[in-house]
Amino acid sequence: MDLKRIHEDLKGRFKQGSGYQLVDAYSEEWSDYFQKCFVHNEEHHWDDLLFYVVRRNKAMTVETHRRNSKSLPSETDGNVNWEETTFLNYLMHGFEYNLTSAIGESEADPKSKNTLKVHNSVSHKVYPSVAKRRMDLRGEETSVSYPVVLFQIDSYAEVFKDIVATSVNQEYAMELTAVNMELGIDIALFGGKVPYPVVKRVHETKAKGPVFEGLRKRLGSLVNRHAPSYQVTPSQILRMTSPDKHGCAEVAVTLSNPKPIVMSNLTATMEDSDNVELTSDKYKNEELPVEPGLAPLNAQLMSVEMTWEAIMQKLLYTDKKPDLPHT
């Protein structure tokens, strides 16, 4: 079965909006379809690592097996959710993904919404994962994140070291894209921007400690009380939600040397994580001068997370083109 046929089949099998319950997810029909697409498919080459969504002790988890492994779950294994297993393998293997972060300044565009004139942007290839780990602690311990799929960058501090605001009017933008040239797909799965003053205000207030509760009241919905807590680290971690609420980015914000070209990171105390809402705009490239006297903040995009359903809906149905360069 070739890739284009699989894509069209999955569009028909995935029920947009209300989930994925066209037939029993544990049925023989779904099992047969998975075997045909990913285990015994001679027409399209996939990576030989397969992901199985399995029910263990009344909880769902994900198990991985090599295609030629003798431990592959049986085709009649009633604990495997064959439907979700099929969709998960498709999004894990069928596309190339990139995380892009940029800094720029918005301007009015009469033909569309605001346009971001990009001062600097960086794109980095990422891989989907269902293994969650603490990015700020660089630890080895992981846990299964499913149904959330993660796109993480271990070297985020080095990759995004130049994403530094040079003007108070600038904004930080970020985007996750998916590409499959054979299918003619090049789309944005996640994206948005947040103004520099909002990031700066959260950064400064958190460094002061107890005053943070006052900031929560003033910013209202911009700050999420339920964001996870972290131990003290060299950077402050912000969680930023996309305008459509279908994804969340985790960003390390660090105070940097105000020199515009050579930048050295300083440390900032962080006690817990905050959630900032991103807004959605268009972008275009144009360099901007450095604003004298500004203490720039370096925003290092650590990860983006989305549920597998949100990813599949966009892979199968959306035609939203990326706004930021990602090659």
C-alpha positions as CSV (number, residue, x, y, z in Angstrom):
1,M,0.0,0.0,0.0
2,D,1.6,3.3,-1.1
3,L,1.8,6.4,1.0
4,K,-0.8,8.5,-0.8
5,R,-3.4,5.7,-0.5
6,I,-2.7,5.4,3.2
7,H,-3.1,9.1,3.7
8,E,-6.5,9.2,1.9
9,D,-7.7,6.1,3.8
10,L,-6.8,7.6,7.1
11,K,-8.7,10.8,6.2
12,G,-11.8,8.7,5.7
13,R,-11.2,6.6,8.9
14,F,-10.5,9.6,11.2
15,K,-13.7,11.2,12.4
16,Q,-12.7,14.9,12.8
17,G,-14.0,16.7,15.9
18,S,-15.6,13.7,17.7
19,G,-12.5,11.5,17.8
20,Y,-11.9,8.2,16.1
21,Q,-14.7,5.8,16.9
22,L,-15.9,4.7,13.4
23,V,-15.3,1.0,14.4
24,D,-14.2,-0.7,17.5
25,A,-10.6,0.5,18.1
26,Y,-9.6,-3.0,19.3
27,S,-11.3,-4.8,16.3
28,E,-9.8,-7.2,13.9
29,E,-10.5,-4.8,11.1
30,W,-8.1,-2.2,12.6
31,S,-5.5,-4.8,13.4
32,D,-5.5,-6.1,9.8
33,Y,-5.2,-2.5,8.5
34,F,-2.2,-1.8,10.8
35,Q,-0.5,-5.0,9.7
36,K,-1.1,-4.1,6.0
37,C,0.2,-0.5,6.4
38,F,3.2,-0.8,8.8
39,V,4.2,-4.5,9.3
40,H,3.9,-6.1,5.9
41,N,3.9,-3.1,3.6
42,E,6.3,-3.8,0.7
43,E,5.3,-0.6,-1.3
44,H,6.5,2.0,1.3
45,H,9.5,1.8,3.5
46,W,9.0,2.8,7.1
47,D,11.4,3.0,10.0
48,D,11.4,-0.5,11.6
49,L,10.5,0.9,15.1
50,L,6.8,0.3,15.7
51,F,4.7,1.9,18.5
52,Y,1.8,0.1,20.1
53,V,-0.9,1.7,22.2
54,V,-1.6,-0.9,24.8
55,R,-3.9,-1.2,27.8
56,R,-2.0,-2.4,30.9
57,N,-3.6,-2.5,34.3
58,K,-6.5,-0.4,33.2
59,A,-4.2,2.3,32.0
60,M,-3.0,3.2,28.4
61,T,0.7,3.1,27.7
62,V,2.9,2.9,24.6
63,E,5.3,0.0,23.9
64,T,7.9,0.0,21.2
65,H,9.1,-3.1,19.2
66,R,11.3,-3.6,16.2
67,R,9.4,-4.9,13.1
68,N,11.4,-8.1,13.0
69,S,11.2,-8.7,16.8
70,K,9.7,-12.0,18.0
71,S,8.0,-10.0,20.8
72,L,5.6,-8.1,18.5
73,P,2.1,-8.2,19.9
74,S,-0.1,-10.8,18.3
75,E,-2.5,-9.6,15.6
76,T,-5.4,-10.8,17.9
77,D,-4.0,-9.1,21.1
78,G,-7.1,-7.6,22.7
79,N,-5.1,-5.2,24.8
80,V,-3.8,-3.3,21.8
81,N,-5.8,-0.3,20.6
82,W,-5.2,-0.9,17.0
83,E,-6.8,2.2,15.8
84,E,-4.7,4.6,17.9
85,T,-1.7,2.5,17.1
86,T,-2.2,3.0,13.4
87,F,-2.6,6.8,13.7
88,L,0.3,7.1,16.1
89,N,2.7,5.2,13.8
90,Y,1.6,7.4,10.9
91,L,2.4,10.7,12.6
92,M,5.6,9.3,14.0
93,H,7.0,8.0,10.7
94,G,5.2,9.9,7.9
95,F,6.5,13.4,8.3
96,E,9.6,15.6,8.9
97,Y,9.1,18.1,11.7
98,N,10.8,21.4,12.5
99,L,10.7,23.8,15.4
100,T,11.3,27.4,14.5
101,S,11.8,30.4,16.8
102,A,12.1,34.0,15.7
103,I,12.3,37.5,17.1
104,G,10.8,40.5,15.3
105,E,8.6,43.5,15.4
106,S,4.9,43.7,14.4
107,E,3.5,46.2,11.9
108,A,0.1,46.8,10.5
109,D,-0.6,45.0,7.2
110,P,-3.8,46.2,5.5
111,K,-4.1,42.9,3.5
112,S,-4.0,40.6,6.5
113,K,-3.4,40.7,10.2
114,N,-0.3,42.1,11.8
115,T,3.0,41.2,10.1
116,L,6.1,40.3,12.0
117,K,9.3,41.8,10.5
118,V,11.8,39.1,11.5
119,H,15.1,40.3,13.0
120,N,16.4,36.7,13.5
121,S,15.1,33.2,13.2
122,V,16.4,29.7,13.8
123,S,14.9,26.4,12.7
124,H,15.8,23.0,14.0
125,K,14.7,19.5,13.0
126,V,12.9,17.6,15.7
127,Y,11.4,14.1,16.2
128,P,8.0,13.2,17.8
129,S,8.2,11.3,21.0
130,V,5.9,9.9,23.7
131,A,8.7,9.8,26.3
132,K,8.6,12.8,28.6
133,R,11.6,14.1,30.5
134,R,12.5,17.1,32.5
135,M,14.3,19.4,30.0
136,D,15.4,21.9,32.6
137,L,17.2,19.3,34.8
138,R,18.7,17.4,31.8
139,G,17.9,14.2,33.6
140,E,17.7,10.7,32.2
141,E,14.4,9.7,33.9
142,T,11.4,9.6,31.5
143,S,7.7,8.8,31.6
144,V,5.1,8.0,29.0
145,S,3.4,11.2,27.9
146,Y,0.7,9.6,25.7
147,P,-1.8,10.8,24.5
148,V,0.5,13.8,24.4
149,V,3.2,13.8,21.7
150,L,6.3,15.8,22.4
151,F,8.8,17.6,20.1
152,Q,11.9,18.3,22.3
153,I,15.3,19.9,21.7
154,D,18.0,18.8,24.1
155,S,20.5,21.5,22.9
156,Y,17.9,24.3,23.1
157,A,20.3,26.7,24.8
158,E,22.8,26.5,22.0
159,V,20.4,26.2,19.2
160,F,18.4,29.3,20.1
161,K,21.1,31.4,21.8
162,D,20.6,34.2,19.2
163,I,16.8,34.6,19.7
164,V,17.2,37.8,21.8
165,A,15.0,40.9,21.8
166,T,16.7,44.1,20.7
167,S,13.7,46.4,21.0
168,V,10.9,46.8,23.5
169,N,8.5,46.6,20.6
170,Q,9.6,43.2,19.5
171,E,7.8,39.9,19.9
172,Y,8.9,36.3,20.2
173,A,7.4,33.9,17.6
174,M,7.5,30.1,17.3
175,E,6.2,27.5,15.0
176,L,6.1,23.7,14.6
177,T,5.8,22.5,11.0
178,A,5.2,19.1,9.3
179,V,6.5,18.3,5.8
180,N,6.0,15.4,3.5
181,M,7.1,16.2,-0.1
182,E,5.7,13.1,-1.6
183,L,2.2,14.1,-0.4
184,G,2.8,17.8,-1.1
185,I,2.3,18.6,2.6
186,D,4.0,21.6,4.2
187,I,1.9,22.9,7.1
188,A,2.0,24.6,10.4
189,L,0.9,22.4,13.3
190,F,1.5,25.0,16.1
191,G,2.4,28.7,16.0
192,G,2.0,32.1,17.6
193,K,3.8,35.0,19.2
194,V,4.1,36.8,22.5
195,P,5.2,40.4,23.1
196,Y,8.5,41.2,24.7
197,P,7.0,43.3,27.5
198,V,4.9,40.3,28.7
199,V,7.9,38.0,28.8
200,K,10.0,40.7,30.5
201,R,7.4,41.4,33.1
202,V,7.0,37.8,34.0
203,H,10.8,37.3,34.1
204,E,11.5,40.3,36.4
205,T,8.6,39.6,38.7
206,K,9.5,35.9,39.2
207,A,13.0,36.9,40.1
208,K,11.5,39.0,43.0
209,G,9.7,35.9,44.4
210,P,6.6,36.7,46.5
211,V,5.5,39.6,44.3
212,F,4.6,37.0,41.7
213,E,1.1,36.6,43.1
214,G,0.4,40.3,42.3
215,L,1.5,39.7,38.7
216,R,-1.0,36.8,38.4
217,K,-3.8,39.1,39.3
218,R,-2.8,41.8,36.9
219,L,-2.2,39.5,33.9
220,G,-5.3,37.4,34.5
221,S,-5.6,34.7,31.9
222,L,-2.1,35.2,30.6
223,V,-0.7,33.4,33.6
224,N,-1.8,29.8,34.3
225,R,-2.0,28.9,38.0
226,H,-1.9,25.2,37.1
227,A,1.4,25.2,35.2
228,P,3.8,22.6,36.6
229,S,6.3,23.6,39.3
230,Y,10.1,23.3,38.9
231,Q,13.1,23.6,41.1
232,V,15.5,26.5,40.8
233,T,17.4,26.5,37.5
234,P,19.6,28.9,35.5
235,S,16.5,29.9,33.4
236,Q,12.9,30.7,34.0
237,I,10.5,28.3,32.2
238,L,7.4,29.7,30.5
239,R,4.6,27.6,29.1
240,M,3.0,29.2,26.1
241,T,-0.3,28.1,24.6
242,S,-1.2,28.5,21.0
243,P,-4.1,30.7,19.8
244,D,-6.2,27.6,18.9
245,K,-5.4,26.0,22.3
246,H,-4.3,22.8,20.5
247,G,-0.7,23.0,21.7
248,C,1.7,24.2,24.3
249,A,5.4,25.4,24.0
250,E,7.9,25.3,26.8
251,V,10.5,28.1,26.6
252,A,13.5,28.9,28.8
253,V,13.9,32.6,29.2
254,T,17.4,33.9,30.2
255,L,18.7,37.5,30.7
256,S,21.5,38.1,28.2
257,N,24.3,40.5,27.6
258,P,22.9,43.5,25.7
259,K,25.7,43.3,23.0
260,P,23.8,42.7,19.7
261,I,26.2,40.1,18.2
262,V,28.3,38.3,20.9
263,M,25.9,37.3,23.7
264,S,26.8,35.6,27.0
265,N,24.0,34.2,29.2
266,L,23.5,35.3,32.8
267,T,21.5,33.4,35.3
268,A,18.0,34.1,36.6
269,T,16.2,32.4,39.5
270,M,13.1,30.4,38.7
271,E,10.7,29.0,41.2
272,D,7.8,27.9,39.1
273,S,6.4,27.9,35.5
274,D,4.0,30.3,33.9
275,N,1.7,30.0,31.0
276,V,1.5,32.8,28.4
277,E,-1.0,32.8,25.6
278,L,0.4,33.2,22.1
279,T,-1.2,35.2,19.4
280,S,-1.3,34.3,15.7
281,D,0.1,36.6,12.9
282,K,1.9,36.5,9.6
283,Y,5.7,37.1,9.3
284,K,8.2,38.6,6.9
285,N,12.0,39.1,7.0
286,E,13.5,42.4,7.8
287,E,16.4,43.3,10.1
288,L,15.9,45.8,12.9
289,P,18.4,48.0,14.7
290,V,19.4,47.3,18.3
291,E,17.6,49.6,20.8
292,P,20.2,51.3,23.1
293,G,19.9,50.6,26.8
294,L,17.7,47.5,26.4
295,A,18.5,44.4,28.6
296,P,17.6,41.7,26.1
297,L,16.0,38.4,27.0
298,N,17.0,35.2,25.3
299,A,14.0,32.9,24.6
300,Q,15.2,29.3,24.1
301,L,12.4,27.1,22.7
302,M,12.7,23.8,24.6
303,S,9.7,21.8,23.3
304,V,6.2,21.8,21.9
305,E,3.5,19.3,23.0
306,M,0.2,18.4,21.4
307,T,-2.2,15.5,21.7
308,W,-2.0,12.9,18.9
309,E,-5.6,13.7,17.9
310,A,-4.8,17.4,17.5
311,I,-1.8,16.5,15.3
312,M,-3.7,14.1,13.2
313,Q,-6.6,16.5,12.5
314,K,-4.0,19.0,11.2
315,L,-2.0,16.5,9.2
316,L,-5.1,15.1,7.5
317,Y,-7.3,18.2,7.1
318,T,-5.5,21.5,7.5
319,D,-3.9,23.5,4.7
320,K,-2.4,26.3,6.9
321,K,1.0,27.2,5.4
322,P,4.0,28.0,7.7
323,D,4.6,31.6,8.5
324,L,8.3,31.3,9.5
325,P,11.2,29.9,7.4
326,H,11.8,26.3,8.5
327,T,14.4,24.8,6.1
